[in-house]
């Protein structure tokens, strides 16, 4: 088919317009609009297996095609049937995508297009087909990513609910019963006669052991899910966490208020994991934790002066932490050059998506 500077320029402009679209629908509409302009025709339509995909044009003495309910091909495949207008001579070019779609161009009072125009139309049809196919793939991938993110968020939320219930059961059930037993032992110790030194020593040992068990249970409950996080929010929970840290911590927490539970939990465990790694693996002498809320985003920066060299690829707890952070729409960046400490930056949405 003939190719001229005019048709080359028109096709380049068509490609630039259509390829800039972000959805199949917008690409289809841009294609018919740009084709109508380039070919100077009254009607351009994309007709699919289920009817009109997109159309543009103003047939003489008729409503705009975009306002019509349907545009259909004639029996010969070279006519455009427009309700209220009738049959118009048309040029039809099939598209590979969407399946069964056809690009149809109609020009009133004309027997068709010259070879150069027909060649340009075929080029436009190929560009339209490739672009819409690419956008379908992109849409499918985006939908898959969104489904994966939603699935991960559901898994994390379910796990957090289970951990919260376990913590509550430990605190309200086993722990309270142990505390009651401890009080009973104290009462027993007071009832031991003055000359019952051996019995008093035995009861004292039992009290000490029971107190240790209660404290261990509290630590386990805090590890399962910190009750203070549910009751007081992120700020108080982080202050309690840093008080129990094996490494000295400099904590700076801005005004936070209450954030969505998944965000609070992700932030808490991000700091907890960083403090654990700093004390256990990096032998840090000090850890600095800065937490602030800015523009609807929660920013967390944790830096230590330890050995560095942390690598998520080696299977550390950072991998699970990254999954948790990303599940609520956040990001985590880790910088840990060997011998130069570790810096972790976490950004979370103030509202879960």
C-alpha positions as CSV (number, residue, x, y, z in Angstrom):
1,X,0.0,0.0,0.0
2,X,1.3,3.5,-0.8
3,X,3.3,5.3,1.9
4,X,3.9,9.0,1.9
5,X,5.2,11.6,4.3
6,X,1.6,12.5,5.1
7,X,0.6,9.0,6.0
8,X,3.8,8.5,8.0
9,X,3.2,11.6,10.0
10,X,-0.4,10.8,10.6
11,X,0.5,7.3,11.8
12,X,3.2,8.6,14.1
13,X,0.7,11.1,15.6
14,X,-1.8,8.3,15.9
15,X,0.7,6.1,17.7
16,X,1.7,8.8,20.1
17,X,-1.9,9.5,21.0
18,X,-3.1,6.0,21.4
19,X,-0.1,4.6,23.2
20,X,-0.3,7.4,25.8
21,X,-3.7,6.0,27.0
22,X,-3.9,4.0,30.3
23,X,-7.0,1.9,29.7
24,X,-8.5,-0.1,26.9
25,X,-11.6,2.1,26.8
26,X,-9.6,5.3,26.6
27,X,-7.3,3.8,23.9
28,X,-10.4,2.7,21.8
29,X,-11.9,6.2,22.1
30,X,-8.6,7.9,21.2
31,X,-8.2,5.6,18.2
32,X,-11.5,6.5,16.7
33,X,-11.2,10.2,17.4
34,X,-7.7,10.4,15.9
35,X,-8.6,8.2,12.9
36,X,-11.7,10.4,12.1
37,X,-9.5,13.5,12.2
38,X,-6.6,12.0,10.2
39,X,-8.9,10.5,7.5
40,X,-11.4,13.4,7.5
41,X,-14.4,11.0,7.7
42,X,-17.8,11.4,9.3
43,X,-17.8,8.2,11.3
44,X,-15.2,5.9,12.8
45,X,-16.3,3.0,15.1
46,X,-14.8,0.0,16.8
47,X,-17.4,-2.8,16.7
48,X,-16.8,-5.9,18.8
49,X,-18.5,-9.2,19.2
50,X,-20.8,-7.7,21.8
51,X,-21.5,-4.5,20.1
52,X,-20.1,-1.0,19.9
53,X,-16.7,-0.5,21.7
54,X,-16.1,3.1,20.7
55,X,-17.3,5.5,18.1
56,X,-17.1,9.1,17.0
57,X,-18.6,11.2,14.2
58,X,-21.5,13.4,13.2
59,X,-23.5,12.0,10.3
60,X,-25.4,14.6,8.4
61,X,-28.8,15.3,9.9
62,X,-28.3,12.7,12.7
63,X,-27.3,12.5,16.3
64,X,-23.6,12.1,17.1
65,X,-22.6,8.4,16.9
66,X,-21.4,8.5,20.5
67,X,-25.0,9.2,21.5
68,X,-26.4,6.2,19.5
69,X,-27.1,2.9,21.2
70,X,-25.4,0.8,18.6
71,X,-23.5,0.7,15.4
72,X,-23.5,-2.6,13.4
73,X,-21.8,-3.9,10.3
74,X,-23.9,-4.6,7.3
75,X,-24.3,-8.0,5.8
76,X,-21.5,-7.5,3.3
77,X,-19.0,-6.3,5.9
78,X,-18.5,-3.1,3.9
79,X,-21.4,-1.1,5.3
80,X,-22.0,0.7,8.5
81,X,-25.5,0.5,9.8
82,X,-26.4,3.5,12.0
83,X,-29.8,3.6,13.7
84,X,-31.7,6.6,12.5
85,X,-29.3,7.1,9.5
86,X,-29.3,3.8,7.7
87,X,-26.6,2.1,5.7
88,X,-23.4,4.0,4.9
89,X,-20.6,2.9,2.7
90,X,-17.7,1.8,4.9
91,X,-14.2,0.4,5.0
92,X,-13.7,-2.4,7.5
93,X,-10.4,-3.6,9.0
94,X,-10.4,-6.5,11.5
95,X,-8.4,-6.2,14.7
96,X,-6.6,-9.0,16.5
97,X,-7.7,-7.5,19.8
98,X,-10.3,-7.3,21.2
99,X,-11.2,-10.7,19.7
100,X,-13.7,-10.3,16.8
101,X,-13.4,-6.5,16.8
102,X,-13.4,-4.4,13.6
103,X,-12.4,-0.8,12.9
104,X,-15.0,0.7,10.6
105,X,-14.7,4.0,8.7
106,X,-17.7,5.6,6.9
107,X,-17.6,8.7,4.6
108,X,-20.9,9.9,3.3
109,X,-21.3,10.2,-0.5
110,X,-18.1,8.2,-1.1
111,X,-17.4,4.8,-2.6
112,X,-14.5,4.3,-0.2
113,X,-10.9,5.3,0.4
114,X,-8.0,5.8,-1.9
115,X,-5.0,3.3,-1.5
116,X,-3.0,5.7,0.7
117,X,-5.9,6.2,3.1
118,X,-6.6,2.5,3.2
119,X,-3.0,1.8,4.0
120,X,-3.1,4.4,6.8
121,X,-6.3,2.8,8.2
122,X,-4.7,-0.6,8.3
123,X,-1.7,0.9,10.1
124,X,-4.0,2.5,12.6
125,X,-5.9,-0.7,13.1
126,X,-2.6,-2.6,13.9
127,X,-1.5,0.1,16.4
128,X,-4.9,0.1,18.0
129,X,-5.0,-3.7,18.3
130,X,-1.4,-3.9,19.8
131,X,-2.1,-1.1,22.2
132,X,-5.3,-2.5,23.5
133,X,-3.8,-5.9,23.9
134,X,-0.9,-4.5,25.8
135,X,-3.3,-2.5,28.1
136,X,-5.3,-5.7,28.7
137,X,-2.1,-7.4,29.9
138,X,-1.2,-4.4,32.1
139,X,-4.7,-4.4,33.5
140,X,-4.6,-8.1,34.2
141,X,-1.2,-7.8,35.9
142,X,-2.5,-4.8,37.9
143,X,-5.6,-6.7,39.0
144,X,-3.4,-9.7,39.9
145,X,-1.2,-7.5,42.0
146,X,-4.2,-5.9,43.7
147,X,-5.6,-9.3,44.5
148,X,-2.3,-10.5,45.8
149,X,-2.0,-7.4,48.0
150,X,-5.5,-7.8,49.3
151,X,-4.9,-11.5,50.0
152,X,-1.7,-10.7,51.9
153,X,-3.5,-8.0,53.8
154,X,-6.3,-10.5,54.8
155,X,-3.7,-13.1,55.8
156,X,-1.8,-10.5,58.0
157,X,-5.1,-9.2,59.5
158,X,-6.3,-12.7,60.3
159,X,-2.9,-13.6,61.9
160,X,-3.0,-10.4,64.0
161,X,-6.6,-11.1,65.1
162,X,-5.5,-14.6,66.2
163,X,-2.5,-13.2,68.0
164,X,-4.7,-10.6,69.7
165,X,-7.1,-13.3,70.9
166,X,-4.3,-15.4,72.2
167,X,-2.8,-12.4,74.1
168,X,-6.2,-11.7,75.6
169,X,-6.8,-15.3,76.6
170,X,-3.4,-15.5,78.2
171,X,-4.0,-12.2,80.1
172,X,-7.6,-12.8,81.1
173,X,-7.3,-16.5,81.6
174,X,-4.0,-18.2,82.6
175,X,-2.3,-15.1,83.9
176,X,-5.2,-14.2,86.1
177,X,-5.4,-17.7,87.5
178,X,-1.7,-17.7,88.3
179,X,-2.0,-14.3,90.0
180,X,-4.8,-15.7,92.1
181,X,-2.6,-18.6,93.1
182,X,0.3,-16.2,94.0
183,X,-2.1,-14.3,96.2
184,X,-3.1,-17.6,97.8
185,X,0.5,-18.5,98.5
186,X,1.1,-15.1,100.1
187,X,-1.9,-15.8,102.4
188,X,-0.5,-19.2,103.1
189,X,2.9,-17.7,104.0
190,X,1.3,-15.4,106.5
191,X,-0.6,-18.3,108.1
192,X,2.6,-20.4,108.7
193,X,3.4,-20.6,112.4
194,X,6.5,-18.7,113.7
195,X,8.3,-22.0,114.3
196,X,7.6,-23.4,110.7
197,X,10.8,-22.0,109.1
198,X,11.1,-24.9,106.7
199,X,7.5,-24.6,105.6
200,X,7.9,-20.8,105.3
201,X,11.0,-21.2,103.1
202,X,9.3,-23.7,100.9
203,X,6.3,-21.4,100.4
204,X,8.7,-18.5,99.7
205,X,10.4,-20.6,97.0
206,X,7.1,-21.4,95.5
207,X,6.2,-17.7,95.5
208,X,9.4,-16.8,93.8
209,X,9.0,-19.5,91.2
210,X,5.4,-18.6,90.6
211,X,6.3,-14.9,90.2
212,X,8.9,-15.8,87.7
213,X,6.4,-17.9,85.7
214,X,3.9,-15.0,85.7
215,X,6.6,-12.6,84.4
216,X,7.6,-15.1,81.7
217,X,4.0,-15.4,80.7
218,X,3.7,-11.6,80.5
219,X,6.7,-11.6,78.2
220,X,5.2,-14.3,76.0
221,X,1.9,-12.4,75.9
222,X,3.8,-9.2,74.9
223,X,5.6,-11.2,72.1
224,X,2.3,-12.6,70.8
225,X,0.6,-9.2,70.7
226,X,1.4,-6.3,73.0
227,X,-1.8,-5.5,74.9
228,X,-0.7,-1.9,75.3
229,X,-0.8,-1.4,71.6
230,X,-4.5,-2.2,71.5
231,X,-5.3,-0.1,74.5
232,X,-3.0,2.9,74.2
233,X,-1.9,3.1,70.6
234,X,1.4,3.1,68.9
235,X,3.1,5.9,70.9
236,X,2.8,4.3,74.4
237,X,3.5,0.8,72.9
238,X,6.8,2.0,71.4
239,X,7.8,3.6,74.7
240,X,7.1,0.4,76.5
241,X,9.0,-1.6,73.8
242,X,12.1,0.6,74.0
243,X,12.2,0.3,77.8
244,X,12.5,-3.5,77.5
245,X,15.2,-3.2,74.7
246,X,18.5,-4.9,75.4
247,X,20.2,-2.0,73.5
248,X,20.0,1.6,74.7
249,X,17.3,3.4,72.6
250,X,16.8,7.1,71.9
251,X,13.1,7.4,71.0
252,X,11.5,10.4,69.3
253,X,7.8,10.0,68.7
254,X,5.7,12.8,67.4
255,X,2.0,13.3,67.9
256,X,0.4,10.3,66.4
257,X,-3.1,9.7,67.8
258,X,-4.8,6.4,67.0
259,X,-4.0,4.9,63.6
260,X,-5.7,2.0,61.8
261,X,-4.8,-1.2,63.7
262,X,-3.0,-2.9,60.8
263,X,-0.7,0.2,60.5
264,X,0.0,0.3,64.2
265,X,0.8,-3.4,64.3
266,X,3.1,-3.1,61.3
267,X,4.9,-0.1,62.7
268,X,5.3,-1.8,66.1
269,X,6.8,-4.9,64.7
270,X,9.1,-3.0,62.4
271,X,10.6,-1.2,65.4
272,X,10.6,-4.4,67.4
273,X,12.5,-6.4,64.7
274,X,15.0,-3.6,64.3
275,X,15.7,-3.4,68.0
276,X,16.1,-7.1,68.3
277,X,18.5,-7.2,65.4
278,X,20.5,-4.3,66.8
279,X,21.0,-6.0,70.1
280,X,21.3,-9.6,69.1
281,X,23.2,-9.5,65.8
282,X,24.8,-6.0,65.4
283,X,26.0,-5.5,69.0
284,X,24.9,-1.8,68.7
285,X,25.7,0.6,71.6
286,X,22.8,2.9,70.7
287,X,19.7,2.8,68.5
288,X,17.8,5.9,67.4
289,X,14.1,5.6,66.6
290,X,12.2,8.5,65.0
291,X,8.5,8.2,64.3
292,X,6.4,11.0,62.8
293,X,3.2,11.5,60.9
294,X,3.4,13.7,57.8
295,X,0.9,14.2,55.0
296,X,-1.2,11.1,55.8
297,X,1.9,8.9,55.9
298,X,3.7,7.4,58.9
299,X,7.4,7.6,58.7
300,X,9.7,5.4,60.8
301,X,13.5,5.7,60.8
302,X,15.6,3.3,62.9
303,X,19.4,3.6,62.9
304,X,22.0,1.8,65.0
305,X,25.8,2.0,65.2
306,X,26.3,-1.7,65.1
307,X,28.2,-4.1,62.8
308,X,25.9,-3.7,59.8
309,X,25.9,-6.3,57.1
310,X,22.2,-7.2,57.5
311,X,20.9,-8.9,54.4
312,X,17.2,-9.9,54.0
313,X,18.3,-12.5,51.4
314,X,19.8,-14.6,54.2
315,X,16.4,-15.3,55.6
316,X,16.2,-12.9,58.5
317,X,13.0,-11.7,60.1
318,X,13.2,-8.7,57.8
319,X,11.7,-10.8,55.0
320,X,8.5,-11.4,56.9
321,X,8.5,-7.7,58.0
322,X,8.7,-6.5,54.4
323,X,5.6,-8.7,53.6
324,X,3.7,-7.3,56.6
325,X,4.6,-3.7,55.6
326,X,3.7,-4.1,52.0
327,X,0.5,-5.9,52.9
328,X,-0.9,-2.6,54.2
329,X,0.4,-0.5,51.3
330,X,3.7,0.5,52.9
331,X,7.4,0.4,51.9
332,X,10.6,-0.7,53.7
333,X,14.1,0.2,52.8
334,X,17.2,-1.3,54.5
335,X,20.7,0.1,54.3
336,X,23.3,-1.9,56.1
337,X,26.9,-1.6,54.9
338,X,29.3,-3.9,56.7
339,X,30.9,-2.2,59.7
340,X,28.8,1.0,59.3
341,X,25.6,0.3,61.2
342,X,22.1,-0.3,59.9
343,X,19.4,2.1,58.9
344,X,15.8,1.1,58.2
345,X,13.2,3.4,56.8
346,X,9.5,2.4,56.8
347,X,6.7,4.4,55.3
348,X,3.1,3.4,56.0
349,X,-0.3,4.9,55.0
350,X,-2.2,6.6,57.8
351,X,-5.3,5.0,56.3
352,X,-5.2,1.4,55.1
353,X,-6.2,1.0,51.4
